[in-house]
Amino acid sequence: MDRTFTALPIRELGPGAGFRRPLQALAARVASGSPALEVMTDLTRASPATIRPQAPVDAANQFMIARGVRLLLVADDRETVLGVISAADILGEKPVQAATERGLRRAELTVGDIMTSAERLEVLAFADLEGARVGHIVETLRRCGRQHALVVDSDGGRLMVRGIFSLSQIARQLGLPLHTSEVARTFAEIEAALAR
């Protein structure tokens, strides 16, 4: 089967070009009764923000700022999830405690020194989200005292992180101002919005 192919036209990129990233369309607004999946970042549609465990803690903080996220998946070269690191981890007491325990300066700490390891992470099963509403997710996060929850599904028996719930994203989709530095205040504002 001989085929003749012709070359496609070539153009110059030129200055000022950007690049595409996967986009997940967010619902403009949600309510307590909206499906929970409307506030989940679905990793089948959006690339997760990841970092290696050997990265410096300060680099992780800068990466979060650049990506506009407050949680990074910590992964190895084979994309195995080793844990997570959050902005609260970096900006809280964990770095001070880790530096003291290891006899290091804060600038010498790596993500692996302060991340929450995969063995200690509690997750939600994607299958349990069928019929779940935004109010269920808010209550789950409130009871756990967390800003984030990972969602997993299975691929041939191997657990895979499928999505992420973020309190700040839920607040945004509820149309609330963000006060992510104060978890209790954020929960109170979200609960008040859900009660409306």
Secondary structure, DSSP 4 states (H G I P E B T S, - for coil): ------PPP-----TT--------PPPS---TTSBGGGGEEETTTSPPPEE-TTSBHHHHHHHHHHHT-SEEEEE-TT--EEEEEEHHHHHSSHHHHHHHHHT--GGG-BHHHHSEEGGG--EEEGGGGTT-BHHHHHHHHHHHT-SEEEEEEEETTEEEEEEEEEHHHHHHHHTPPP-TT-HHHHHHHHHHHHH-
